[in-house]
Structures are given as C-alpha cells and as structure tokens.
Amino acid sequence: MDKKEILAKNKQKTKKALDEREQRVYSASFGLGAVVVGILCLIFSVYNALHREMFYEFVSIITAYLCTTFLYQYKNLKKPSYLIAGIVTGLSAIVCAVMFFMV
C-alpha cells in the first residue's frame, strides 16, 4: 500500500467518527443541558414548596442525575469523594422517589 491509499482508507474510516473538537462540543452540550435541567428542577421545586405542594419528583430527577455523574467520575478517576457523593445522591434520589409515591 502506498501513502495515498493508507490516507484515503484512514479518512474513510474516520469519516463517521467525531474528531476531538466535535467530541468536546458533544460533551459540553450534555453538561449544559444538565445545568438547564437542574435549574428547571430547582425552580419547579421552590414553586411547589411555596405553594405547599409536593416537589419530591424534581429532587429525585436531579439527584439521580448527580448520582450517575458522580459514580461515572469515580469509575474513571478513582477519587473516593466521588464515590461518597454518588452514594449520598443515589440514596437521596431513592428516598425522594419513595416519598413521591407514598404521598
């Protein structure tokens, strides 16, 4: 194989794959989306609390998201603080979900 064939084959192979910049934008978009979801859950929770209504479902959504994020970070970075945060937020998500269905 000559150089041109190898480059053409590699270009065709990576055509569908995201390059490094696209991967960063893709990851950042999920982070930004999570912030928006968190803010909306907070707004709805405060609104419901002020009107003496249930707000457990919103807290459950955001803590489940945080739990997943922390546990993924722990899996890849092996920092114990992420494991502790993941367990705490996971338990919070479960408690809030149970409270939602019980009330």
Contact map, one row per residue, 1 for C-alpha under 8 A:
1110110000000000000000000000000000000000000000000000000000000000000000000000000000000000000000000000000
1111110000000000000000000000000000000000000000000000000000000000000000000000000000000000000000000000000
1111111000000000000000000000000000000000000000000000000000000000000000000000000000000000000000000000000
0111111100000000000000000000000000000000000000000000000000000000000000000000000000000000000000000000000
1111111110000000000000000000000000000000000000000000000000000000000000000000000000000000000000000000000
1111111111000000000000000000000000000000000000000000000000000000000000000000000000000000000000000000000
0011111111100000000000000000000000000000000000000000000000000000000000000000000000000000000000000000000
0001111111110000000000000000000000000000000000000000000000000000000000000000000000000000000000000000000
0000111111111000000000000000000000000000000000000000000000000000000000000000000000000000000000000000000
0000011111111100000000000000000000000000000000000000000000000000000000000000000000000000000000000000000
0000001111111110000000000000000000000000000000000000000000000000000000000000000000000000000000000000000
0000000111111111000000000000000000000000000000000000000000000000000000000000000000000000000000000000000
0000000011111111100000000000000000000000000000000000000000000000000000000000000000000000000000000000000
0000000001111111110000000000000000000000000000000000000000000000000000000000000000000000000000000000000
0000000000111111110000000000000000000000000000000000000000000000000000000000000000000000000000000000000
0000000000011111110000000000000000000000000000000000000000000000000000000000000000000000000000000000000
0000000000001111111000000000000000000000000000000000000000000000000000000000000000000000000000000000000
0000000000000111111111100000000000000000000000000000000000000000000000000000000000000000000000000000000
0000000000000000111111100000000000000000000000000000000000000000000000000000000000000000000000000000000
0000000000000000011111110000000000000000000000000000000000000000000000000000000000000000000000000000000
0000000000000000011111111000000000000000000000000000000000000000000000000000000000000000000000000000000
0000000000000000011111111100000000000000000000000000000000000000000000000000000000000000000000000000000
0000000000000000011111111110000000000000000000000000000000000000000000000000000000000000000000000000000
0000000000000000000111111111000000000000000000000000000000000000000000000000000000000000000000000000000
0000000000000000000011111111100000000000000000000000000000000000000000000000000000000000000000000000000
0000000000000000000001111111110000000000000000000000000000000000000000000000000000000000000000000000000
0000000000000000000000111111111000000000000000000000000000000000000000000000000000000000000000000000000
0000000000000000000000011111111100000000000000000000000000000000000000000000000000000000000000000000000
0000000000000000000000001111111110000000000000000000000000000000000000000000000000000000000000000000000
0000000000000000000000000111111111000000000000000000000000000000000000000000000000000000000000000000000
0000000000000000000000000011111111100000000000000000000000000000000000000000000000000000000000000000000
0000000000000000000000000001111111110000000000000000000000000000000000000000000000000000000000000000000
0000000000000000000000000000111111111000000000000000000000000000000000000000000000000000000000000000000
0000000000000000000000000000011111111100000000000000000000000000000000000000000000000000000000000000000
0000000000000000000000000000001111111110000000000000000000000000000000000000000000000000000000000000000
0000000000000000000000000000000111111111000000000000000000000000000000000000000000000000000000000000000
0000000000000000000000000000000011111111100000000000000000000100000000000000000000000000000000000000000
0000000000000000000000000000000001111111110000000000000000000100000000000000000000000000000000000000000
0000000000000000000000000000000000111111111000000000000000000000000000000000000000000000000000000000000
0000000000000000000000000000000000011111111100000000000000000000000000000000000000000000000000000000000
0000000000000000000000000000000000001111111110000000000001101100000000000000000000000000000000000000000
0000000000000000000000000000000000000111111111000000000001100000000000000000000000000000000000000000000
0000000000000000000000000000000000000011111111100000000000000000000000000000000000000000000000000000000
0000000000000000000000000000000000000001111111110000001001000000000000000000000000000000000000000000000
0000000000000000000000000000000000000000111111111000001101100000000000000000000000000000000000000000000
0000000000000000000000000000000000000000011111111100001000000000000000000000000000000000000000000000000
0000000000000000000000000000000000000000001111111110000000000000000000000000000000000000000000000000000
0000000000000000000000000000000000000000000111111111111000000000000000000000000000000000000000000000000
0000000000000000000000000000000000000000000011111111111000000000000000000000000000000000000000000000000
0000000000000000000000000000000000000000000001111111100000000000000000000000000000000000000000000000000
0000000000000000000000000000000000000000000000111111100000000000000000000000000000000000000000000000000
0000000000000000000000000000000000000000000000011111110000000000000000000000000000000000000000000000000
0000000000000000000000000000000000000000000000011111111000000000000000000000000000000000000000000000000
0000000000000000000000000000000000000000000000011001111110000000000000000000000000000000000000000001000
0000000000000000000000000000000000000000000111011000111111100000000000000000000000000000000000000001000
0000000000000000000000000000000000000000000010000000011111110000000000000000000000000000000000011011000
0000000000000000000000000000000000000000000000000000011111111000000000000000000000000000000000011001000
0000000000000000000000000000000000000000110110000000001111111100000000000000000000000000000000000000000
0000000000000000000000000000000000000000110010000000001111111110000000000000000000000000000010010000000
0000000000000000000000000000000000000000000000000000000111111111000000000000000000000000000111111000000
0000000000000000000000000000000000000000100000000000000011111111100000000000000000000000000010000000000
0000000000000000000000000000000000001100100000000000000001111111110000000000000000000000000010000000000
0000000000000000000000000000000000000000000000000000000000111111111000000000000000000000110110000000000
0000000000000000000000000000000000000000000000000000000000011111111100000000000000000000110010000000000
0000000000000000000000000000000000000000000000000000000000001111111110000000000000000000000000000000000
0000000000000000000000000000000000000000000000000000000000000111111111000000000000000100110000000000000
0000000000000000000000000000000000000000000000000000000000000011111111100000000000001111110000000000000
0000000000000000000000000000000000000000000000000000000000000001111111110000000000000100010000000000000
0000000000000000000000000000000000000000000000000000000000000000111111111000000000000100000000000000000
0000000000000000000000000000000000000000000000000000000000000000011111111100000001101100000000000000000
0000000000000000000000000000000000000000000000000000000000000000001111111110000001100100000000000000000
0000000000000000000000000000000000000000000000000000000000000000000111111111000000000000000000000000000
0000000000000000000000000000000000000000000000000000000000000000000011111111111001000000000000000000000
0000000000000000000000000000000000000000000000000000000000000000000001111111111111100000000000000000000
0000000000000000000000000000000000000000000000000000000000000000000000111111110000000000000000000000000
0000000000000000000000000000000000000000000000000000000000000000000000011111110000000000000000000000000
0000000000000000000000000000000000000000000000000000000000000000000000001111111000000000000000000000000
0000000000000000000000000000000000000000000000000000000000000000000000001111111101000000000000000000000
0000000000000000000000000000000000000000000000000000000000000000000000001100111111100000000000000000000
0000000000000000000000000000000000000000000000000000000000000000000000000100011111110000000000000000000
0000000000000000000000000000000000000000000000000000000000000000000000000100001111111000000000000000000
0000000000000000000000000000000000000000000000000000000000000000000001101100011111111100000000000000000
0000000000000000000000000000000000000000000000000000000000000000000001100100001111111110000000000000000
0000000000000000000000000000000000000000000000000000000000000000000000000000000111111111000000000000000
0000000000000000000000000000000000000000000000000000000000000000001001000000000011111111100000000000000
0000000000000000000000000000000000000000000000000000000000000000011111100000000001111111110000000000000
0000000000000000000000000000000000000000000000000000000000000000001000000000000000111111111000000000000
0000000000000000000000000000000000000000000000000000000000000000001000000000000000011111111100000000000
0000000000000000000000000000000000000000000000000000000000000011011000000000000000001111111110000000000
0000000000000000000000000000000000000000000000000000000000000011011100000000000000000111111111000000000
0000000000000000000000000000000000000000000000000000000000000000000000000000000000000011111111100000000
0000000000000000000000000000000000000000000000000000000000010010000000000000000000000001111111110000000
0000000000000000000000000000000000000000000000000000000000111111000000000000000000000000111111111000000
0000000000000000000000000000000000000000000000000000000000010000000000000000000000000000011111111100000
0000000000000000000000000000000000000000000000000000000000010000000000000000000000000000001111111110000
0000000000000000000000000000000000000000000000000000000110110000000000000000000000000000000111111111000
0000000000000000000000000000000000000000000000000000000110010000000000000000000000000000000011111111100
0000000000000000000000000000000000000000000000000000000000000000000000000000000000000000000001111111110
0000000000000000000000000000000000000000000000000000000100000000000000000000000000000000000000111111111
0000000000000000000000000000000000000000000000000000011110000000000000000000000000000000000000011111111
0000000000000000000000000000000000000000000000000000000000000000000000000000000000000000000000001111111
0000000000000000000000000000000000000000000000000000000000000000000000000000000000000000000000000111111
0000000000000000000000000000000000000000000000000000000000000000000000000000000000000000000000000011111
